[in-house]
Amino acid sequence: MRLLRVHGHVFLVIAMVCLSVLTTNCERAEAQSAVVKHEITPPSQRVRFRRKPLPMIPPGTRFDKEPPEGWSNLISFVRGKLSSGDVDAVSETVKYYSEIFNLVMLANTDTNADGDYELDQVAVGFSMLINGKNTIVTSDSQSDLGGGLSIIGRSVLDGNVESLSKVEQVARTKNSMVLDAPAIILRSGKHREMVVRYYIWVFPQNGNIGTLVWLLDPSSDQSSLRVADTTIQLLPPNMHEDRVMNVDADKFNLLGIPAKDAFALVQIPQGVAFEMNEAMRAVAAEKNFTPETFAELTAAVASTLKTGKKE
């Protein structure tokens, strides 16, 4: 009788453990399948001419090739590839964690009272494959989402996410936005800190998104910017990019750990090339915009796209 009580107690404990595991798995599955919503930008904040950090895509947002539910447009999905420069200097571990995370930029549009589309929000984040789906993760959220990252993986992800805090919304109106993304760029054989500028706009009639990028060079004290290249790129919608990264072996310490500038973009995102006209060159590198200079940029972008396509 005592044996039965003991066994009964053991069976009860096992049942409780199984129930706990089942509940945890159900909660995890529910977290993976639920739609993760972002906060809609209030109409009062859709015209702004002060810099602010770009919002982050909420962790747990899951998608395949199309935008996730709750977002209207996938601006870009970037897979980094260490395939240029001193590739042999990179250990398999460093290479693996340098390529496992994908840089994602999403946009959402909605309609106003007149039925015209407006730009609600643009946001960025890093994803990794979990159960065959790209899932936005942070080091704090990845475990519950099924990421299973090691200490090294979490550390790399922390560094990646921290870098996104420097991506800024420079200025915006109800249907256009300028973003600055600091990046390490390969220029004349050197890894240099530069700025990739995005001009993003929505077509009011149908909600389609257009994206232009160009390269800026910051001054030594970061107080001003200048145009580094007058060629701009009109990116395709729903862009999926295998981004070639250059490796500089001199940027690794004796333990083989890379410095923050050990890897560099070989080039900015590529699409259809245009040459800035004079009007665009005059305002393309403004550090901060006023309503007047932003209107000048918008007009210059339109005229450049009409006449500046490069063969």
C-alpha positions in Angstrom: 0.0 0.0 0.0 2.8 2.3 0.8 4.6 1.4 -2.4 1.4 2.3 -4.3 1.3 5.7 -2.5 5.0 6.3 -3.4 4.4 5.2 -7.0 1.3 7.3 -7.1 3.2 10.3 -5.9 5.9 9.7 -8.6 3.3 9.3 -11.3 1.7 12.6 -10.1 5.0 14.4 -10.3 5.7 13.0 -13.8 2.2 14.0 -14.9 2.7 17.5 -13.5 6.1 17.8 -15.3 4.6 16.5 -18.6 1.7 19.0 -18.2 4.2 21.8 -17.5 6.2 20.8 -20.6 3.1 20.5 -22.7 1.9 23.9 -21.5 5.3 25.5 -22.2 5.3 24.0 -25.7 1.8 25.2 -26.3 2.7 28.7 -25.1 5.7 28.6 -27.4 3.7 27.4 -30.3 1.1 30.0 -29.7 3.8 32.7 -29.5 5.2 31.5 -32.8 1.9 31.5 -34.6 0.3 34.6 -33.2 0.2 37.8 -35.2 2.6 40.3 -33.6 1.3 43.8 -34.0 3.3 47.1 -34.1 2.1 50.4 -32.8 0.4 52.5 -35.4 2.0 56.0 -35.9 -0.6 58.6 -34.8 -1.5 61.1 -37.5 -0.1 63.9 -35.4 3.4 62.3 -35.6 3.4 61.6 -39.4 5.0 65.0 -40.1 8.3 65.4 -38.3 11.6 67.2 -39.0 13.6 66.0 -36.1 15.8 63.0 -35.9 14.7 60.0 -33.9 15.7 56.3 -33.8 13.8 54.1 -36.2 11.3 51.7 -34.6 12.2 48.1 -34.2 10.1 45.3 -35.7 8.5 43.5 -32.7 10.2 40.2 -31.8 8.2 37.2 -32.9 7.1 38.7 -36.2 7.2 35.8 -38.7 7.2 35.7 -42.4 8.4 33.9 -45.6 8.9 35.8 -48.8 6.0 38.2 -48.4 5.5 40.9 -45.8 4.3 39.5 -42.4 0.7 40.0 -41.4 0.2 43.6 -40.2 2.8 45.0 -42.5 2.0 46.1 -46.1 5.5 46.1 -47.6 8.8 44.3 -47.3 11.4 46.9 -48.3 14.4 44.7 -48.0 15.6 41.3 -46.7 19.4 41.1 -46.5 21.5 38.0 -46.2 25.1 38.9 -45.4 27.9 36.8 -47.2 31.5 37.0 -46.2 32.8 36.4 -49.7 35.3 39.2 -50.4 38.7 40.1 -49.1 40.6 38.0 -46.4 37.9 35.4 -46.1 40.4 32.7 -44.9 41.1 34.8 -41.8 37.5 34.1 -40.5 37.0 31.1 -38.3 34.0 28.8 -39.0 32.3 30.0 -35.8 32.6 33.7 -36.7 31.5 33.0 -40.3 28.5 31.0 -39.1 27.3 33.7 -36.7 28.0 36.5 -39.2 25.7 34.9 -41.7 22.9 33.4 -39.6 21.0 36.7 -39.0 19.2 38.6 -41.7 18.6 42.3 -41.8 15.0 43.2 -42.4 13.3 46.5 -43.2 9.5 46.6 -43.3 6.9 49.3 -44.0 3.2 49.7 -43.4 0.8 51.9 -45.2 -2.8 52.7 -44.4 -5.6 55.0 -45.8 -6.8 58.3 -44.6 -10.3 59.7 -44.6 -10.1 60.6 -48.3 -9.0 57.0 -49.2 -5.4 58.0 -50.0 -2.6 55.8 -48.8 -0.2 57.3 -46.2 3.0 56.0 -44.7 2.4 54.6 -41.2 5.8 53.3 -40.3 9.1 51.9 -41.4 10.9 49.6 -39.0 14.0 47.4 -38.9 15.1 44.2 -37.1 17.1 41.0 -37.4 15.6 37.6 -38.2 16.7 34.1 -38.2 15.2 30.9 -39.5 13.1 29.1 -36.8 11.1 26.1 -37.9 11.4 27.2 -41.5 10.1 30.7 -41.0 12.0 33.9 -40.8 11.4 35.2 -37.3 12.4 38.6 -35.8 14.5 37.9 -32.7 16.4 39.6 -29.9 18.7 37.8 -27.5 16.0 38.1 -24.8 13.2 36.7 -27.0 15.0 34.1 -29.1 14.8 31.3 -26.6 11.0 31.5 -26.1 10.6 31.7 -29.9 12.7 28.5 -30.5 16.0 30.1 -31.5 18.2 28.0 -29.3 21.2 30.3 -29.6 24.4 29.8 -27.7 26.1 32.4 -25.6 28.2 33.4 -28.6 25.1 33.6 -30.8 23.3 35.8 -28.3 26.3 38.1 -28.0 26.5 38.5 -31.8 22.7 39.2 -31.9 23.0 41.7 -29.1 25.7 43.6 -31.1 23.6 43.5 -34.3 20.5 44.8 -32.5 22.5 47.5 -30.8 23.7 48.7 -34.2 20.1 49.3 -35.3 19.7 51.9 -32.5 21.9 54.1 -34.7 19.5 53.9 -37.7 17.6 57.2 -37.6 14.5 58.7 -39.2 15.8 62.0 -40.3 12.5 63.6 -41.5 9.1 62.5 -42.7 5.8 63.6 -44.1 2.6 61.7 -44.5 3.8 59.9 -47.6 7.6 60.1 -47.6 10.6 59.6 -45.2 14.4 60.0 -45.1 16.4 57.5 -43.1 20.1 57.4 -42.3 21.8 54.0 -41.7 25.5 54.1 -40.5 27.5 51.4 -42.2 31.1 50.3 -42.7 31.8 50.6 -46.4 34.7 49.4 -48.5 36.2 52.5 -50.2 39.5 52.6 -52.0 40.5 49.4 -50.3 39.8 50.7 -46.8 36.9 50.0 -44.4 35.3 53.4 -43.6 32.4 54.5 -41.5 29.8 56.1 -43.8 26.1 56.6 -44.1 23.6 54.9 -46.4 20.6 57.3 -46.9 17.2 56.0 -47.8 14.4 58.0 -49.3 11.1 56.1 -49.0 7.8 57.2 -50.3 4.3 55.8 -50.8 2.1 56.2 -53.9 -1.2 57.7 -52.6 -3.3 55.9 -55.2 -2.3 52.3 -54.6 0.0 52.1 -51.5 3.0 50.9 -53.4 6.4 51.8 -51.9 9.4 53.3 -53.7 12.9 53.2 -52.2 16.0 55.2 -53.2 19.4 54.8 -51.6 22.7 56.8 -51.9 26.0 57.1 -50.0 27.0 59.9 -47.8 30.3 60.7 -46.1 30.2 62.2 -42.6 32.7 64.8 -41.4 35.3 63.9 -38.8 33.2 65.4 -36.0 29.9 63.9 -37.4 28.4 67.4 -37.7 27.8 67.4 -41.4 27.5 65.1 -44.4 28.5 65.3 -48.0 27.5 63.3 -51.1 30.1 60.5 -51.5 28.7 59.3 -54.8 26.2 61.0 -57.1 24.9 57.6 -58.4 21.6 56.6 -56.6 19.9 53.3 -56.7 16.1 52.7 -57.1 15.5 49.4 -55.3 13.0 46.8 -56.5 10.0 46.2 -54.3 10.2 43.2 -51.9 13.9 43.2 -52.4 15.9 40.1 -51.3 19.6 40.7 -51.3 22.7 38.5 -50.9 25.0 41.3 -49.6 28.7 40.7 -50.2 30.8 41.7 -47.2 34.5 42.3 -47.4 36.9 40.9 -44.7 40.0 42.8 -43.4 42.3 40.4 -41.6 44.1 43.3 -40.0 40.9 44.0 -38.0 41.1 40.8 -36.0 42.9 40.4 -32.7 45.3 37.6 -31.7 42.3 35.5 -30.6 40.7 35.8 -34.0 37.9 38.1 -32.7 36.9 40.7 -35.2 36.7 44.4 -34.5 33.5 46.3 -35.3 35.0 47.4 -38.6 36.4 44.0 -39.7 33.6 43.5 -42.2 32.4 46.1 -44.7 29.8 46.4 -47.4 31.3 46.1 -50.8 28.6 48.4 -52.2 25.3 49.9 -51.3 22.1 48.0 -52.2 21.8 47.8 -56.0 18.8 48.4 -58.2 18.3 50.7 -61.2 21.0 53.4 -61.2 20.2 57.1 -61.6 22.5 60.1 -61.6 21.6 62.9 -59.2 20.7 66.2 -61.0 22.1 69.5 -59.7 19.0 70.2 -57.6 19.3 66.9 -55.8 23.0 67.2 -55.2 22.2 70.5 -53.5 20.0 69.0 -50.8 20.8 65.2 -50.8 23.3 65.5 -47.9 21.4 67.8 -45.5 22.1 66.7 -42.0 18.7 67.9 -40.9 15.7 69.0 -43.0 13.2 71.8 -42.7 9.8 71.6 -44.4 11.3 73.8 -47.2 14.4 71.7 -47.8 12.5 68.4 -47.6 10.1 69.7 -50.2 13.1 70.6 -52.4 14.5 67.1 -52.0 11.1 65.6 -52.9 10.9 67.7 -56.1 14.6 66.9 -56.9 14.0 63.2 -56.5 11.0 63.3 -58.9 13.0 65.2 -61.5 16.0 62.9 -61.2 13.8 59.9 -61.7 12.3 61.4 -64.8 15.6 62.3 -66.6 18.6 60.8 -64.7 18.4 57.1 -65.5 21.9 55.7 -66.2 22.6 53.4 -69.1 
